[in-house]
Amino acid sequence: MTDTFTVSVTTRIEDVEAIWRGLTTERIESPGQSYDFIRLWIADRKIAPHDQRYVVAELKGEPIALLPLRRRRMNGLQVYTWFPSSHVGCYAPISDYAALERLGPEGRRALWQAMITQLEGADAVYLRSIPTEIAGYHGLFDELGDALAVDVLYRAEFTSWEQCDQIQRSRSRRKHDRQQGDRLAALGEIGFELVTDPVAGAEAIGIMFRQRSARFRAQGIRDIFVCDDLVGFYHRAMQPGSGVDVRLHVLRLEGEIVAVRYNIVHADRMFCLISSMSDDPRIQIGSPGKQCLLRVMQSVFDQGYTMFDMGSGFTDEKRHWCNVQTPLRQHYIGITRKGRAAVGLHRNFQRLRAWAKAHPTIKNGLRHFRQIADRLRPSRPTSE
């Protein structure tokens, strides 16, 4: 089977644009699979060409898989990994999924091995957040290194708001939502809008990040958007010419923005990357974040979207609205002896981390140590 694979590598994203777009015409599983999102990310992060790798495999002259990877230094190792790290919900090799299914387990093992052997100058490959099921196919990436289940991806998939409402909302849930809405309405006139204009969007995004920062401070959590210098990226993604289709859902109270959801659209799928709400105690009694999401759900499925992706990590809002839950796994491949040893250590760390998350006392202790580490960490340079 390996003799039938033709594998090529380039360090220029432009070289694989046609293949990338061809493999993602109908659907993507996250913005991490979007050519335009990744192209913008590379430019914004100033990632040098020598740290970019695009591995393409063809079968009988037809592209079957593409691995877009960046090389970065992690804990003393050179590692190939996805470009946006943990900033979007899930990833997967960009592939012809039906063709992968036809290969069978042995064929897929040979495919991934043929692609990975083309990656030079690193100790390991670390592919985070790959779904166990994709496009209706199960186990397409089982043979891609060693896998460890670490999280769950949450999505709402419905044919209409009526179906969503019937399945996801009980009578008590509807009553609770109505009571929250009444409390918010008692404070003033409520407005809800979809924002696609870049100028209006810039204002909403600015407010969204200020709201997020306030929430991070209140929770004692590291502000990833500020600390990692990412605010500008999300502004630029909404500018003309970015190629990224950004849609903002905005909830207003007496004309003032009290909640925002930052979404990226591809075909009939919507991915929510960031959400925020006002930290004003007077406004929070009306749960502006939940009221914003309620209106989102009331609108998206009747507008022709088939999926609303809410990312990984459990929250109450995901429990309330998401009818599809897909396990996510980290995939590890050690290339050098040092890399293989590090892979084993990292897998054990991930297991410990998952265990700690299930124990609040330990989780809070680890958060305290992270806060100390963040204060001691030097400022991030403007380029990577």
Beta strands, then each sheet from edge to edge (+ up, - down):
strand 1: 5-10
strand 2: 52-59
strand 3: 62-74
strand 4: 77-81
strand 5: 94-95
strand 6: 124-131
strand 7: 133-134
strand 8: 137-138
strand 9: 146-157
strand 10: 190-195
strand 11: 246-253
strand 12: 256-266
strand 13: 269-277
strand 14: 307-312
strand 15: 324-334
sheet 1: 1+ 2- 3+ 4- 6- 15+ 9- 14+ 13+ 12- 11+ 10-
sheet 2: 1+ 2- 3+ 5-
sheet 3: 7+ 8-
end
